[in-house]
Amino acid sequence: MMAIPLTCVVIVSMFKDAFEDIKRHNSDKEENTSKAEVYDPESKKFLSKDWKSIKPGQILKVKEDEFIPADLLLL
């Protein structure tokens, strides 16, 4: 008797979680393909790169009113 309502609640919850996961995946993909200016010591210039290609220890140029991720150390 209790199995039918419980099953309905679980199925609705699964669809809601799947929808949120898809939204989060798309948001992460958009953020990882956004551009940042990274200092290149060989050319001694700032070059534009995707966020996903930035490695620890690289120097980034952050402009006024630009998004700053939480894992970026400001000097």
CHARMM-style PDB file with segment names, atoms N, HN, CA, C and O in Angstrom:
ATOM      1  N   MET     1       0.810  -1.186   0.000  1.00  0.00      PROA
ATOM      2  CA  MET     1       0.000   0.000   0.000  1.00  0.00      PROA
ATOM      3  C   MET     1       0.868   1.270   0.000  1.00  0.00      PROA
ATOM      4  O   MET     1       0.559   2.225  -0.714  1.00  0.00      PROA
ATOM      5  N   MET     2       1.928   1.288   0.779  1.00  0.00      PROA
ATOM      6  HN  MET     2       2.179   0.512   1.359  1.00  0.00      PROA
ATOM      7  CA  MET     2       2.806   2.454   0.875  1.00  0.00      PROA
ATOM      8  C   MET     2       3.818   2.511  -0.265  1.00  0.00      PROA
ATOM      9  O   MET     2       4.460   3.541  -0.468  1.00  0.00      PROA
ATOM     10  N   ALA     3       3.965   1.433  -0.999  1.00  0.00      PROA
ATOM     11  HN  ALA     3       3.443   0.596  -0.833  1.00  0.00      PROA
ATOM     12  CA  ALA     3       4.983   1.378  -2.041  1.00  0.00      PROA
ATOM     13  C   ALA     3       4.675   2.318  -3.204  1.00  0.00      PROA
ATOM     14  O   ALA     3       5.600   2.891  -3.778  1.00  0.00      PROA
ATOM     15  N   ILE     4       3.430   2.491  -3.561  1.00  0.00      PROA
ATOM     16  HN  ILE     4       2.678   2.026  -3.094  1.00  0.00      PROA
ATOM     17  CA  ILE     4       3.071   3.332  -4.718  1.00  0.00      PROA
ATOM     18  C   ILE     4       3.393   4.811  -4.465  1.00  0.00      PROA
ATOM     19  O   ILE     4       4.047   5.418  -5.313  1.00  0.00      PROA
ATOM     20  N   PRO     5       2.980   5.419  -3.363  1.00  0.00      PROA
ATOM     21  CA  PRO     5       3.351   6.825  -3.125  1.00  0.00      PROA
ATOM     22  C   PRO     5       4.865   7.010  -2.971  1.00  0.00      PROA
ATOM     23  O   PRO     5       5.428   7.989  -3.460  1.00  0.00      PROA
ATOM     24  N   LEU     6       5.509   6.074  -2.298  1.00  0.00      PROA
ATOM     25  HN  LEU     6       5.052   5.279  -1.901  1.00  0.00      PROA
ATOM     26  CA  LEU     6       6.958   6.162  -2.128  1.00  0.00      PROA
ATOM     27  C   LEU     6       7.660   6.089  -3.481  1.00  0.00      PROA
ATOM     28  O   LEU     6       8.601   6.842  -3.729  1.00  0.00      PROA
ATOM     29  N   THR     7       7.219   5.203  -4.348  1.00  0.00      PROA
ATOM     30  HN  THR     7       6.454   4.591  -4.146  1.00  0.00      PROA
ATOM     31  CA  THR     7       7.798   5.072  -5.683  1.00  0.00      PROA
ATOM     32  C   THR     7       7.611   6.357  -6.477  1.00  0.00      PROA
ATOM     33  O   THR     7       8.531   6.794  -7.169  1.00  0.00      PROA
ATOM     34  N   CYS     8       6.455   6.956  -6.389  1.00  0.00      PROA
ATOM     35  HN  CYS     8       5.708   6.601  -5.827  1.00  0.00      PROA
ATOM     36  CA  CYS     8       6.198   8.218  -7.090  1.00  0.00      PROA
ATOM     37  C   CYS     8       7.131   9.327  -6.594  1.00  0.00      PROA
ATOM     38  O   CYS     8       7.686  10.079  -7.395  1.00  0.00      PROA
ATOM     39  N   VAL     9       7.298   9.423  -5.297  1.00  0.00      PROA
ATOM     40  HN  VAL     9       6.848   8.812  -4.647  1.00  0.00      PROA
ATOM     41  CA  VAL     9       8.183  10.452  -4.726  1.00  0.00      PROA
ATOM     42  C   VAL     9       9.622  10.223  -5.167  1.00  0.00      PROA
ATOM     43  O   VAL     9      10.319  11.176  -5.513  1.00  0.00      PROA
ATOM     44  N   VAL    10      10.070   8.989  -5.159  1.00  0.00      PROA
ATOM     45  HN  VAL    10       9.503   8.215  -4.878  1.00  0.00      PROA
ATOM     46  CA  VAL    10      11.446   8.676  -5.563  1.00  0.00      PROA
ATOM     47  C   VAL    10      11.656   8.991  -7.045  1.00  0.00      PROA
ATOM     48  O   VAL    10      12.700   9.530  -7.412  1.00  0.00      PROA
ATOM     49  N   ILE    11      10.694   8.669  -7.894  1.00  0.00      PROA
ATOM     50  HN  ILE    11       9.846   8.231  -7.596  1.00  0.00      PROA
ATOM     51  CA  ILE    11      10.826   8.935  -9.336  1.00  0.00      PROA
ATOM     52  C   ILE    11      10.862  10.437  -9.605  1.00  0.00      PROA
ATOM     53  O   ILE    11      11.681  10.903 -10.398  1.00  0.00      PROA
ATOM     54  N   VAL    12       9.995  11.185  -8.962  1.00  0.00      PROA
ATOM     55  HN  VAL    12       9.331  10.806  -8.319  1.00  0.00      PROA
ATOM     56  CA  VAL    12      10.003  12.645  -9.140  1.00  0.00      PROA
ATOM     57  C   VAL    12      11.328  13.236  -8.652  1.00  0.00      PROA
ATOM     58  O   VAL    12      11.885  14.130  -9.289  1.00  0.00      PROA
ATOM     59  N   SER    13      11.817  12.746  -7.544  1.00  0.00      PROA
ATOM     60  HN  SER    13      11.364  12.020  -7.026  1.00  0.00      PROA
ATOM     61  CA  SER    13      13.098  13.214  -7.009  1.00  0.00      PROA
ATOM     62  C   SER    13      14.250  12.892  -7.961  1.00  0.00      PROA
ATOM     63  O   SER    13      15.157  13.707  -8.130  1.00  0.00      PROA
ATOM     64  N   MET    14      14.222  11.729  -8.574  1.00  0.00      PROA
ATOM     65  HN  MET    14      13.485  11.067  -8.436  1.00  0.00      PROA
ATOM     66  CA  MET    14      15.273  11.344  -9.530  1.00  0.00      PROA
ATOM     67  C   MET    14      15.276  12.287 -10.740  1.00  0.00      PROA
ATOM     68  O   MET    14      16.339  12.719 -11.185  1.00  0.00      PROA
ATOM     69  N   PHE    15      14.099  12.605 -11.269  1.00  0.00      PROA
ATOM     70  HN  PHE    15      13.235  12.254 -10.908  1.00  0.00      PROA
ATOM     71  CA  PHE    15      14.020  13.514 -12.412  1.00  0.00      PROA
ATOM     72  C   PHE    15      14.483  14.914 -12.050  1.00  0.00      PROA
ATOM     73  O   PHE    15      15.159  15.571 -12.842  1.00  0.00      PROA
ATOM     74  N   LYS    16      14.123  15.374 -10.854  1.00  0.00      PROA
ATOM     75  HN  LYS    16      13.574  14.841 -10.211  1.00  0.00      PROA
ATOM     76  CA  LYS    16      14.550  16.698 -10.400  1.00  0.00      PROA
ATOM     77  C   LYS    16      16.069  16.749 -10.259  1.00  0.00      PROA
ATOM     78  O   LYS    16      16.697  17.712 -10.699  1.00  0.00      PROA
ATOM     79  N   ASP    17      16.661  15.731  -9.655  1.00  0.00      PROA
ATOM     80  HN  ASP    17      16.151  14.949  -9.297  1.00  0.00      PROA
ATOM     81  CA  ASP    17      18.115  15.685  -9.493  1.00  0.00      PROA
ATOM     82  C   ASP    17      18.827  15.600 -10.843  1.00  0.00      PROA
ATOM     83  O   ASP    17      19.871  16.225 -11.029  1.00  0.00      PROA
ATOM     84  N   ALA    18      18.280  14.841 -11.775  1.00  0.00      PROA
ATOM     85  HN  ALA    18      17.433  14.333 -11.624  1.00  0.00      PROA
ATOM     86  CA  ALA    18      18.884  14.734 -13.111  1.00  0.00      PROA
ATOM     87  C   ALA    18      18.845  16.084 -13.816  1.00  0.00      PROA
ATOM     88  O   ALA    18      19.821  16.477 -14.455  1.00  0.00      PROA
ATOM     89  N   PHE    19      17.732  16.793 -13.705  1.00  0.00      PROA
ATOM     90  HN  PHE    19      16.940  16.473 -13.186  1.00  0.00      PROA
ATOM     91  CA  PHE    19      17.615  18.121 -14.314  1.00  0.00      PROA
ATOM     92  C   PHE    19      18.636  19.085 -13.722  1.00  0.00      PROA
ATOM     93  O   PHE    19      19.277  19.829 -14.464  1.00  0.00      PROA
ATOM     94  N   GLU    20      18.797  19.088 -12.410  1.00  0.00      PROA
ATOM     95  HN  GLU    20      18.276  18.483 -11.807  1.00  0.00      PROA
ATOM     96  CA  GLU    20      19.774  19.964 -11.752  1.00  0.00      PROA
ATOM     97  C   GLU    20      21.205  19.596 -12.145  1.00  0.00      PROA
ATOM     98  O   GLU    20      22.039  20.482 -12.330  1.00  0.00      PROA
ATOM     99  N   ASP    21      21.497  18.304 -12.274  1.00  0.00      PROA
ATOM    100  HN  ASP    21      20.819  17.584 -12.124  1.00  0.00      PROA
ATOM    101  CA  ASP    21      22.829  17.873 -12.695  1.00  0.00      PROA
ATOM    102  C   ASP    21      23.142  18.340 -14.112  1.00  0.00      PROA
ATOM    103  O   ASP    21      24.267  18.750 -14.397  1.00  0.00      PROA
ATOM    104  N   ILE    22      22.165  18.282 -14.991  1.00  0.00      PROA
ATOM    105  HN  ILE    22      21.250  17.949 -14.760  1.00  0.00      PROA
ATOM    106  CA  ILE    22      22.371  18.748 -16.369  1.00  0.00      PROA
ATOM    107  C   ILE    22      22.632  20.248 -16.388  1.00  0.00      PROA
ATOM    108  O   ILE    22      23.519  20.716 -17.101  1.00  0.00      PROA
ATOM    109  N   LYS    23      21.858  21.010 -15.602  1.00  0.00      PROA
ATOM    110  HN  LYS    23      21.137  20.630 -15.023  1.00  0.00      PROA
ATOM    111  CA  LYS    23      22.084  22.455 -15.516  1.00  0.00      PROA
ATOM    112  C   LYS    23      23.480  22.758 -14.971  1.00  0.00      PROA
ATOM    113  O   LYS    23      24.161  23.645 -15.484  1.00  0.00      PROA
ATOM    114  N   ARG    24      23.916  22.031 -13.937  1.00  0.00      PROA
ATOM    115  HN  ARG    24      23.363  21.310 -13.519  1.00  0.00      PROA
ATOM    116  CA  ARG    24      25.238  22.242 -13.344  1.00  0.00      PROA
ATOM    117  C   ARG    24      26.341  21.896 -14.346  1.00  0.00      PROA
ATOM    118  O   ARG    24      27.343  22.605 -14.435  1.00  0.00      PROA
ATOM    119  N   HSD    25      26.163  20.820 -15.092  1.00  0.00      PROA
ATOM    120  HN  HSD    25      25.350  20.243 -15.020  1.00  0.00      PROA
ATOM    121  CA  HSD    25      27.145  20.415 -16.099  1.00  0.00      PROA
ATOM    122  C   HSD    25      27.287  21.498 -17.177  1.00  0.00      PROA
ATOM    123  O   HSD    25      28.402  21.841 -17.572  1.00  0.00      PROA
ATOM    124  N   ASN    26      26.165  22.030 -17.646  1.00  0.00      PROA
ATOM    125  HN  ASN    26      25.260  21.751 -17.326  1.00  0.00      PROA
ATOM    126  CA  ASN    26      26.210  23.081 -18.667  1.00  0.00      PROA
ATOM    127  C   ASN    26      26.856  24.352 -18.126  1.00  0.00      PROA
ATOM    128  O   ASN    26      27.611  25.018 -18.835  1.00  0.00      PROA
ATOM    129  N   SER    27      26.564  24.686 -16.878  1.00  0.00      PROA
ATOM    130  HN  SER    27      25.951  24.145 -16.303  1.00  0.00      PROA
ATOM    131  CA  SER    27      27.167  25.859 -16.256  1.00  0.00      PROA
ATOM    132  C   SER    27      28.682  25.685 -16.111  1.00  0.00      PROA
ATOM    133  O   SER    27      29.439  26.616 -16.387  1.00  0.00      PROA
ATOM    134  N   ASP    28      29.125  24.510 -15.682  1.00  0.00      PROA
ATOM    135  HN  ASP    28      28.511  23.754 -15.458  1.00  0.00      PROA
ATOM    136  CA  ASP    28      30.556  24.223 -15.553  1.00  0.00      PROA
ATOM    137  C   ASP    28      31.255  24.286 -16.909  1.00  0.00      PROA
ATOM    138  O   ASP    28      32.361  24.814 -17.020  1.00  0.00      PROA
ATOM    139  N   LYS    29      30.607  23.747 -17.932  1.00  0.00      PROA
ATOM    140  HN  LYS    29      29.708  23.318 -17.842  1.00  0.00      PROA
ATOM    141  CA  LYS    29      31.195  23.762 -19.276  1.00  0.00      PROA
ATOM    142  C   LYS    29      31.350  25.193 -19.775  1.00  0.00      PROA
ATOM    143  O   LYS    29      32.369  25.536 -20.375  1.00  0.00      PROA
ATOM    144  N   GLU    30      30.348  26.024 -19.531  1.00  0.00      PROA
ATOM    145  HN  GLU    30      29.521  25.745 -19.044  1.00  0.00      PROA
ATOM    146  CA  GLU    30      30.414  27.424 -19.942  1.00  0.00      PROA
ATOM    147  C   GLU    30      31.539  28.156 -19.209  1.00  0.00      PROA
ATOM    148  O   GLU    30      32.275  28.935 -19.814  1.00  0.00      PROA
ATOM    149  N   GLU    31      31.667  27.906 -17.919  1.00  0.00      PROA
ATOM    150  HN  GLU    31      31.068  27.274 -17.428  1.00  0.00      PROA
ATOM    151  CA  GLU    31      32.711  28.560 -17.122  1.00  0.00      PROA
ATOM    152  C   GLU    31      34.104  28.105 -17.557  1.00  0.00      PROA
ATOM    153  O   GLU    31      35.016  28.927 -17.643  1.00  0.00      PROA
ATOM    154  N   ASN    32      34.284  26.825 -17.831  1.00  0.00      PROA
ATOM    155  HN  ASN    32      33.543  26.157 -17.762  1.00  0.00      PROA
ATOM    156  CA  ASN    32      35.592  26.303 -18.220  1.00  0.00      PROA
ATOM    157  C   ASN    32      36.034  26.776 -19.591  1.00  0.00      PROA
ATOM    158  O   ASN    32      37.230  26.767 -19.879  1.00  0.00      PROA
ATOM    159  N   THR    33      35.114  27.186 -20.441  1.00  0.00      PROA
ATOM    160  HN  THR    33      34.142  27.193 -20.206  1.00  0.00      PROA
ATOM    161  CA  THR    33      35.496  27.675 -21.765  1.00  0.00      PROA
ATOM    162  C   THR    33      35.605  29.192 -21.811  1.00  0.00      PROA
ATOM    163  O   THR    33      35.930  29.753 -22.858  1.00  0.00      PROA
ATOM    164  N   SER    34      35.337  29.869 -20.692  1.00  0.00      PROA
ATOM    165  HN  SER    34      35.073  29.414 -19.842  1.00  0.00      PROA
ATOM    166  CA  SER    34      35.523  31.321 -20.680  1.00  0.00      PROA
ATOM    167  C   SER    34      37.021  31.628 -20.688  1.00  0.00      PROA
ATOM    168  O   SER    34      37.842  30.785 -20.328  1.00  0.00      PROA
ATOM    169  N   LYS    35      37.353  32.830 -21.098  1.00  0.00      PROA
ATOM    170  HN  LYS    35      36.686  33.515 -21.390  1.00  0.00      PROA
ATOM    171  CA  LYS    35      38.758  33.213 -21.304  1.00  0.00      PROA
ATOM    172  C   LYS    35      39.339  33.929 -20.093  1.00  0.00      PROA
ATOM    173  O   LYS    35      38.630  34.592 -19.336  1.00  0.00      PROA
ATOM    174  N   ALA    36      40.642  33.777 -19.932  1.00  0.00      PROA
ATOM    175  HN  ALA    36      41.219  33.238 -20.547  1.00  0.00      PROA
ATOM    176  CA  ALA    36      41.404  34.488 -18.907  1.00  0.00      PROA
ATOM    177  C   ALA    36      42.744  34.883 -19.513  1.00  0.00      PROA
ATOM    178  O   ALA    36      43.243  34.222 -20.423  1.00  0.00      PROA
ATOM    179  N   GLU    37      43.318  35.962 -19.005  1.00  0.00      PROA
ATOM    180  HN  GLU    37      42.913  36.499 -18.265  1.00  0.00      PROA
ATOM    181  CA  GLU    37      44.628  36.391 -19.488  1.00  0.00      PROA
ATOM    182  C   GLU    37      45.701  35.794 -18.584  1.00  0.00      PROA
ATOM    183  O   GLU    37      45.735  36.050 -17.380  1.00  0.00      PROA
ATOM    184  N   VAL    38      46.586  34.983 -19.197  1.00  0.00      PROA
ATOM    185  HN  VAL    38      46.558  34.775 -20.174  1.00  0.00      PROA
ATOM    186  CA  VAL    38      47.619  34.251 -18.467  1.00  0.00      PROA
ATOM    187  C   VAL    38      48.986  34.762 -18.918  1.00  0.00      PROA
ATOM    188  O   VAL    38      49.236  34.914 -20.114  1.00  0.00      PROA
ATOM    189  N   TYR    39      49.863  35.025 -17.955  1.00  0.00      PROA
ATOM    190  HN  TYR    39      49.660  34.901 -16.984  1.00  0.00      PROA
ATOM    191  CA  TYR    39      51.208  35.510 -18.274  1.00  0.00      PROA
ATOM    192  C   TYR    39      52.054  34.370 -18.817  1.00  0.00      PROA
ATOM    193  O   TYR    39      52.131  33.296 -18.221  1.00  0.00      PROA
ATOM    194  N   ASP    40      52.691  34.620 -19.966  1.00  0.00      PROA
ATOM    195  HN  ASP    40      52.628  35.492 -20.451  1.00  0.00      PROA
ATOM    196  CA  ASP    40      53.598  33.658 -20.589  1.00  0.00      PROA
ATOM    197  C   ASP    40      55.023  34.177 -20.422  1.00  0.00      PROA
ATOM    198  O   ASP    40      55.390  35.172 -21.047  1.00  0.00      PROA
ATOM    199  N   PRO    41      55.847  33.509 -19.575  1.00  0.00      PROA
ATOM    200  CA  PRO    41      57.202  34.021 -19.317  1.00  0.00      PROA
ATOM    201  C   PRO    41      58.111  33.982 -20.549  1.00  0.00      PROA
ATOM    202  O   PRO    41      59.057  34.765 -20.630  1.00  0.00      PROA
ATOM    203  N   GLU    42      57.851  33.103 -21.494  1.00  0.00      PROA
ATOM    204  HN  GLU    42      57.082  32.466 -21.428  1.00  0.00      PROA
ATOM    205  CA  GLU    42      58.687  33.028 -22.693  1.00  0.00      PROA
ATOM    206  C   GLU    42      58.503  34.249 -23.577  1.00  0.00      PROA
ATOM    207  O   GLU    42      59.484  34.830 -24.041  1.00  0.00      PROA
ATOM    208  N   SER    43      57.268  34.640 -23.814  1.00  0.00      PROA
ATOM    209  HN  SER    43      56.471  34.168 -23.436  1.00  0.00      PROA
ATOM    210  CA  SER    43      57.018  35.801 -24.668  1.00  0.00      PROA
ATOM    211  C   SER    43      56.892  37.089 -23.845  1.00  0.00      PROA
ATOM    212  O   SER    43      56.823  38.183 -24.406  1.00  0.00      PROA
ATOM    213  N   LYS    44      56.862  36.956 -22.519  1.00  0.00      PROA
ATOM    214  HN  LYS    44      56.918  36.068 -22.064  1.00  0.00      PROA
ATOM    215  CA  LYS    44      56.710  38.085 -21.591  1.00  0.00      PROA
ATOM    216  C   LYS    44      55.466  38.905 -21.906  1.00  0.00      PROA
ATOM    217  O   LYS    44      55.488  40.135 -21.861  1.00  0.00      PROA
ATOM    218  N   LYS    45      54.380  38.202 -22.226  1.00  0.00      PROA
ATOM    219  HN  LYS    45      54.362  37.203 -22.262  1.00  0.00      PROA
ATOM    220  CA  LYS    45      53.101  38.837 -22.521  1.00  0.00      PROA
ATOM    221  C   LYS    45      51.984  38.062 -21.841  1.00  0.00      PROA
ATOM    222  O   LYS    45      52.161  36.923 -21.410  1.00  0.00      PROA
ATOM    223  N   PHE    46      50.836  38.708 -21.757  1.00  0.00      PROA
ATOM    224  HN  PHE    46      50.692  39.634 -22.107  1.00  0.00      PROA
ATOM    225  CA  PHE    46      49.641  38.022 -21.278  1.00  0.00      PROA
ATOM    226  C   PHE    46      48.897  37.469 -22.483  1.00  0.00      PROA
ATOM    227  O   PHE    46      48.594  38.204 -23.422  1.00  0.00      PROA
ATOM    228  N   LEU    47      48.604  36.174 -22.457  1.00  0.00      PROA
ATOM    229  HN  LEU    47      48.850  35.576 -21.694  1.00  0.00      PROA
ATOM    230  CA  LEU    47      47.904  35.505 -23.539  1.00  0.00      PROA
ATOM    231  C   LEU    47      46.527  35.056 -23.063  1.00  0.00      PROA
ATOM    232  O   LEU    47      46.338  34.745 -21.887  1.00  0.00      PROA
ATOM    233  N   SER    48      45.582  35.026 -23.972  1.00  0.00      PROA
ATOM    234  HN  SER    48      45.736  35.279 -24.928  1.00  0.00      PROA
ATOM    235  CA  SER    48      44.226  34.599 -23.649  1.00  0.00      PROA
ATOM    236  C   SER    48      44.140  33.078 -23.734  1.00  0.00      PROA
ATOM    237  O   SER    48      44.490  32.478 -24.751  1.00  0.00      PROA
ATOM    238  N   LYS    49      43.659  32.455 -22.628  1.00  0.00      PROA
ATOM    239  HN  LYS    49      43.375  32.942 -21.802  1.00  0.00      PROA
ATOM    240  CA  LYS    49      43.515  31.000 -22.567  1.00  0.00      PROA
ATOM    241  C   LYS    49      42.172  30.658 -21.927  1.00  0.00      PROA
ATOM    242  O   LYS    49      41.586  31.476 -21.219  1.00  0.00      PROA
ATOM    243  N   ASP    50      41.690  29.438 -22.185  1.00  0.00      PROA
ATOM    244  HN  ASP    50      42.167  28.773 -22.760  1.00  0.00      PROA
ATOM    245  CA  ASP    50      40.493  28.939 -21.517  1.00  0.00      PROA
ATOM    246  C   ASP    50      40.805  28.658 -20.060  1.00  0.00      PROA
ATOM    247  O   ASP    50      41.937  28.315 -19.719  1.00  0.00      PROA
ATOM    248  N   TRP    51      39.796  28.803 -19.188  1.00  0.00      PROA
ATOM    249  HN  TRP    51      38.877  29.082 -19.465  1.00  0.00      PROA
ATOM    250  CA  TRP    51      39.988  28.518 -17.765  1.00  0.00      PROA
ATOM    251  C   TRP    51      40.423  27.074 -17.547  1.00  0.00      PROA
ATOM    252  O   TRP    51      41.194  26.791 -16.629  1.00  0.00      PROA
ATOM    253  N   LYS    52      39.937  26.160 -18.383  1.00  0.00      PROA
ATOM    254  HN  LYS    52      39.311  26.391 -19.128  1.00  0.00      PROA
ATOM    255  CA  LYS    52      40.261  24.755 -18.171  1.00  0.00      PROA
ATOM    256  C   LYS    52      41.726  24.443 -18.439  1.00  0.00      PROA
ATOM    257  O   LYS    52      42.213  23.401 -18.001  1.00  0.00      PROA
ATOM    258  N   SER    53      42.452  25.319 -19.151  1.00  0.00      PROA
ATOM    259  HN  SER    53      42.057  26.166 -19.507  1.00  0.00      PROA
ATOM    260  CA  SER    53      43.856  25.053 -19.445  1.00  0.00      PROA
ATOM    261  C   SER    53      44.804  25.756 -18.479  1.00  0.00      PROA
ATOM    262  O   SER    53      46.021  25.678 -18.651  1.00  0.00      PROA
ATOM    263  N   ILE    54      44.272  26.439 -17.468  1.00  0.00      PROA
ATOM    264  HN  ILE    54      43.284  26.501 -17.329  1.00  0.00      PROA
ATOM    265  CA  ILE    54      45.114  27.130 -16.483  1.00  0.00      PROA
ATOM    266  C   ILE    54      45.631  26.121 -15.462  1.00  0.00      PROA
ATOM    267  O   ILE    54      44.890  25.266 -14.976  1.00  0.00      PROA
ATOM    268  N   LYS    55      46.910  26.242 -15.155  1.00  0.00      PROA
ATOM    269  HN  LYS    55      47.511  26.936 -15.550  1.00  0.00      PROA
ATOM    270  CA  LYS    55      47.560  25.326 -14.226  1.00  0.00      PROA
ATOM    271  C   LYS    55      47.949  26.083 -12.948  1.00  0.00      PROA
ATOM    272  O   LYS    55      48.098  27.304 -12.978  1.00  0.00      PROA
ATOM    273  N   PRO    56      48.114  25.366 -11.827  1.00  0.00      PROA
ATOM    274  CA  PRO    56      48.540  26.024 -10.580  1.00  0.00      PROA
ATOM    275  C   PRO    56      49.898  26.712 -10.757  1.00  0.00      PROA
ATOM    276  O   PRO    56      50.802  26.172 -11.394  1.00  0.00      PROA
ATOM    277  N   GLY    57      50.021  27.895 -10.190  1.00  0.00      PROA
ATOM    278  HN  GLY    57      49.286  28.334  -9.673  1.00  0.00      PROA
ATOM    279  CA  GLY    57      51.270  28.639 -10.245  1.00  0.00      PROA
ATOM    280  C   GLY    57      51.327  29.649 -11.372  1.00  0.00      PROA
ATOM    281  O   GLY    57      52.252  30.460 -11.411  1.00  0.00      PROA
ATOM    282  N   GLN    58      50.377  29.632 -12.287  1.00  0.00      PROA
ATOM    283  HN  GLN    58      49.625  28.973 -12.255  1.00  0.00      PROA
ATOM    284  CA  GLN    58      50.381  30.603 -13.370  1.00  0.00      PROA
ATOM    285  C   GLN    58      49.855  31.945 -12.867  1.00  0.00      PROA
ATOM    286  O   GLN    58      49.060  32.006 -11.930  1.00  0.00      PROA
ATOM    287  N   ILE    59      50.316  33.018 -13.510  1.00  0.00      PROA
ATOM    288  HN  ILE    59      50.962  32.968 -14.271  1.00  0.00      PROA
ATOM    289  CA  ILE    59      49.912  34.368 -13.139  1.00  0.00      PROA
ATOM    290  C   ILE    59      48.809  34.824 -14.084  1.00  0.00      PROA
ATOM    291  O   ILE    59      48.944  34.745 -15.305  1.00  0.00      PROA
ATOM    292  N   LEU    60      47.710  35.304 -13.493  1.00  0.00      PROA
ATOM    293  HN  LEU    60      47.600  35.368 -12.502  1.00  0.00      PROA
ATOM    294  CA  LEU    60      46.567  35.771 -14.280  1.00  0.00      PROA
ATOM    295  C   LEU    60      46.382  37.262 -14.096  1.00  0.00      PROA
ATOM    296  O   LEU    60      46.689  37.814 -13.040  1.00  0.00      PROA
ATOM    297  N   LYS    61      45.880  37.905 -15.126  1.00  0.00      PROA
ATOM    298  HN  LYS    61      45.630  37.457 -15.985  1.00  0.00      PROA
ATOM    299  CA  LYS    61      45.516  39.315 -15.031  1.00  0.00      PROA
ATOM    300  C   LYS    61      44.002  39.377 -14.845  1.00  0.00      PROA
ATOM    301  O   LYS    61      43.239  38.860 -15.660  1.00  0.00      PROA
ATOM    302  N   VAL    62      43.584  40.023 -13.753  1.00  0.00      PROA
ATOM    303  HN  VAL    62      44.204  40.444 -13.090  1.00  0.00      PROA
ATOM    304  CA  VAL    62      42.164  40.181 -13.466  1.00  0.00      PROA
ATOM    305  C   VAL    62      41.824  41.654 -13.605  1.00  0.00      PROA
ATOM    306  O   VAL    62      42.452  42.508 -12.979  1.00  0.00      PROA
ATOM    307  N   LYS    63      40.832  41.946 -14.425  1.00  0.00      PROA
ATOM    308  HN  LYS    63      40.322  41.253 -14.934  1.00  0.00      PROA
ATOM    309  CA  LYS    63      40.435  43.328 -14.663  1.00  0.00      PROA
ATOM    310  C   LYS    63      39.292  43.720 -13.729  1.00  0.00      PROA
ATOM    311  O   LYS    63      38.658  42.866 -13.110  1.00  0.00      PROA
ATOM    312  N   GLU    64      39.044  45.008 -13.641  1.00  0.00      PROA
ATOM    313  HN  GLU    64      39.559  45.702 -14.144  1.00  0.00      PROA
ATOM    314  CA  GLU    64      37.986  45.529 -12.785  1.00  0.00      PROA
ATOM    315  C   GLU    64      36.629  44.955 -13.193  1.00  0.00      PROA
ATOM    316  O   GLU    64      36.331  44.834 -14.381  1.00  0.00      PROA
ATOM    317  N   ASP    65      35.822  44.607 -12.213  1.00  0.00      PROA
ATOM    318  HN  ASP    65      36.064  44.705 -11.247  1.00  0.00      PROA
ATOM    319  CA  ASP    65      34.475  44.048 -12.401  1.00  0.00      PROA
ATOM    320  C   ASP    65      34.489  42.704 -13.123  1.00  0.00      PROA
ATOM    321  O   ASP    65      33.478  42.313 -13.706  1.00  0.00      PROA
ATOM    322  N   GLU    66      35.606  41.995 -13.096  1.00  0.00      PROA
ATOM    323  HN  GLU    66      36.427  42.312 -12.623  1.00  0.00      PROA
ATOM    324  CA  GLU    66      35.702  40.682 -13.725  1.00  0.00      PROA
ATOM    325  C   GLU    66      35.465  39.603 -12.669  1.00  0.00      PROA
ATOM    326  O   GLU    66      35.828  39.773 -11.506  1.00  0.00      PROA
ATOM    327  N   PHE    67      34.862  38.507 -13.078  1.00  0.00      PROA
ATOM    328  HN  PHE    67      34.568  38.368 -14.023  1.00  0.00      PROA
ATOM    329  CA  PHE    67      34.605  37.381 -12.188  1.00  0.00      PROA
ATOM    330  C   PHE    67      35.918  36.797 -11.679  1.00  0.00      PROA
ATOM    331  O   PHE    67      36.843  36.567 -12.458  1.00  0.00      PROA
ATOM    332  N   ILE    68      36.002  36.555 -10.364  1.00  0.00      PROA
ATOM    333  HN  ILE    68      35.251  36.741  -9.730  1.00  0.00      PROA
ATOM    334  CA  ILE    68      37.189  35.944  -9.758  1.00  0.00      PROA
ATOM    335  C   ILE    68      36.765  34.634  -9.106  1.00  0.00      PROA
ATOM    336  O   ILE    68      35.940  34.641  -8.192  1.00  0.00      PROA
ATOM    337  N   PRO    69      37.317  33.507  -9.562  1.00  0.00      PROA
ATOM    338  CA  PRO    69      36.949  32.229  -8.928  1.00  0.00      PROA
ATOM    339  C   PRO    69      37.500  32.149  -7.500  1.00  0.00      PROA
ATOM    340  O   PRO    69      38.442  32.855  -7.140  1.00  0.00      PROA
ATOM    341  N   ALA    70      36.896  31.283  -6.708  1.00  0.00      PROA
ATOM    342  HN  ALA    70      36.131  30.709  -7.000  1.00  0.00      PROA
ATOM    343  CA  ALA    70      37.272  31.164  -5.299  1.00  0.00      PROA
ATOM    344  C   ALA    70      38.661  30.580  -5.113  1.00  0.00      PROA
ATOM    345  O   ALA    70      39.272  30.794  -4.066  1.00  0.00      PROA
ATOM    346  N   ASP    71      39.181  29.853  -6.088  1.00  0.00      PROA
ATOM    347  HN  ASP    71      38.685  29.680  -6.938  1.00  0.00      PROA
ATOM    348  CA  ASP    71      40.484  29.214  -5.913  1.00  0.00      PROA
ATOM    349  C   ASP    71      41.624  30.051  -6.516  1.00  0.00      PROA
ATOM    350  O   ASP    71      42.678  29.505  -6.845  1.00  0.00      PROA
ATOM    351  N   LEU    72      41.426  31.349  -6.661  1.00  0.00      PROA
ATOM    352  HN  LEU    72      40.570  31.792  -6.393  1.00  0.00      PROA
ATOM    353  CA  LEU    72      42.432  32.248  -7.193  1.00  0.00      PROA
ATOM    354  C   LEU    72      43.012  33.062  -6.047  1.00  0.00      PROA
ATOM    355  O   LEU    72      42.263  33.650  -5.267  1.00  0.00      PROA
ATOM    356  N   LEU    73      44.331  33.104  -5.935  1.00  0.00      PROA
ATOM    357  HN  LEU    73      44.939  32.626  -6.569  1.00  0.00      PROA
ATOM    358  CA  LEU    73      44.999  33.872  -4.885  1.00  0.00      PROA
ATOM    359  C   LEU    73      45.330  35.257  -5.421  1.00  0.00      PROA
ATOM    360  O   LEU    73      46.018  35.385  -6.433  1.00  0.00      PROA
ATOM    361  N   LEU    74      44.850  36.283  -4.754  1.00  0.00      PROA
ATOM    362  HN  LEU    74      44.291  36.180  -3.931  1.00  0.00      PROA
ATOM    363  CA  LEU    74      45.115  37.655  -5.171  1.00  0.00      PROA
ATOM    364  C   LEU    74      46.381  38.161  -4.487  1.00  0.00      PROA
ATOM    365  O   LEU    74      46.546  38.039  -3.273  1.00  0.00      PROA
ATOM    366  N   LEU    75      47.250  38.719  -5.282  1.00  0.00      PROA
ATOM    367  HN  LEU    75      47.115  38.818  -6.268  1.00  0.00      PROA
ATOM    368  CA  LEU    75      48.494  39.287  -4.758  1.00  0.00      PROA
ATOM    369  C   LEU    75      48.481  40.796  -4.873  1.00  0.00      PROA
ATOM    370  OT1 LEU    75      49.446  41.452  -4.482  1.00  0.00      PROA
TER     371      LEU     75
END
